[in-house]
């Protein structure tokens, strides 16, 4: 395995239905990652607040969506926006000496944003696959792309990923 990982963030049953517009691109990115022998990681969100309506642990809402191509057992749970707050995920990164990440998922204004920001801040190389992310408010995606760039992330499209 290379020191590179594709991360799929929060593509779960309780996420925005907008994921259906990008699921094909996410699955293609997974296929490309397999060919390149990258680690493929799935991040799931659990809302631990007592009043949680969505992403409640142990519910169907926290399960990965059925149309997502799950090809590894690298599934980690987080309870905050930033995936690096998952101790198991951070340990996986350290154990496998992963230094470069390709990021897909939802929500572009929340968990993807927080994860990308914190990864870049921690010195990792972060590539956001712009046609592999979505949001509850899709109008904010261009603003998020600009934010990711300002915070040190590289922005690529799926077709650029094929050339790597």
SULNOR-V645693 format. One record per backbone hydrogen bond with DSSP energy under -1.0 kcal/mol. CO is the residue of the C=O (numbers start at 1). NH is the residue of the N-H. If there is no record, write none. Layout:
# SULNOR-V645693
co/nh
CO/NH
CO/NH
This chain:
# SULNOR-V645693
co/nh
3/99
3/100
4/39
5/102
6/41
7/104
8/43
9/106
10/12
11/65
12/15
16/19
17/20
18/21
19/22
19/23
22/26
23/27
24/28
25/29
26/30
27/31
28/32
29/33
30/34
31/35
32/36
33/38
34/37
37/2
39/6
41/8
42/76
43/10
44/78
49/52
55/47
56/59
59/62
60/63
61/14
63/13
65/68
68/70
73/75
74/42
76/44
78/46
82/85
83/86
86/90
87/91
88/92
89/93
90/94
91/95
92/96
93/98
99/125
100/5
101/127
102/7
103/129
104/9
105/134
107/110
107/112
110/114
111/115
112/116
113/117
114/118
115/119
116/120
117/121
118/122
119/124
120/123
125/101
126/154
127/103
128/130
128/156
129/132
132/105
134/108
137/140
138/141
140/144
141/145
142/146
143/147
144/148
145/149
146/150
147/151
148/153
149/152
154/128
156/130
157/160
157/161
158/162
161/164
